[in-house]
Amino acid sequence: MPKCPKCGKEIGYLVCECEEISTYIVRLSPNRQGLEWERADCETLEGPDTYTCPECGTEIAHHYSEAVAFLKGEAKEK
């Protein structure tokens, strides 16, 4: 299992932050006091994603292929 280069903890997954455009169907709730939201569509925008350590938040990768390589233990030292 790979270790975070900053905190040194073993991690089995990364947290990915990316920009996306989401489309929702919005209805009045049954009690008529609020709204119910149902995701209808989601489009991820082009650009680098940020993959971080779930323990300390350190940035590990900016591209899908880098994230895969890190999790496989194949990441190159920076």
N, C-alpha and C positions, 0 to 999 in steps of 0.2 A: 504494500500500500504506500502511495507517495506521501511525502512529508512537506508541509508548508515551509518555504525557504525562510520565512520570518519567525514564526512562532514555534516551528519544529514539530507540531502535532501531526499525527497521521490523519489523513483525510481521504474519504472514499468518494467524495463528490465536491463539486464547485457550485457556487451561486453565480448565476448569469444575470446581468442587467443589460437590457436592450431596449431600444425605442420601438414602439409599435403603435399602430392606429387600430383601435377597437371600435366595433359597431355594436350597439346594444338595442334590444327591443325593450322599451320602458312602458310599464303599465301601472295604473293605480292599484295599490295593494287592496286585498279583500276588505280590510277595515277602513279603507279610504283615507288613511292618515299619512300615507307615504307612497313611495314608488317601489316596484319590483323590477329588478334589472336582469335581463337574460342576454348573455353574449351571443351575438348573431354571426360575427365575423371578426377576424383578427389578422392584420397584415404587419409583419415585421419589416421595419425600414432598413435600408441598406446602410452599412457603416459598421465600424468595429463595435463588438460587444465587449463587455467587461466581465471577466470570470474571476471571482475572488474566493479566498479561503473562507469557509463557513465558520471558522473559529475566531480569526482575528481581523478579517476583512481585507487582507493584503491582496493586491492585484496579482493574479497568477498568469493570465493570458488575455489576449485581445481578439483572438480568432478561434473559430471552432477547431481547426486542426491543431492549434497549440494546446487547447484544453484537452483534446483527446490524447495527445502525446504525453501531457503531464499526468493524466490519470492512468495511463499505461506504464508510467515510469520511464518514458522515453524522452522526456523534456531535456533540452540542451541547457547547460548552465549559462547564465547571462553574465 
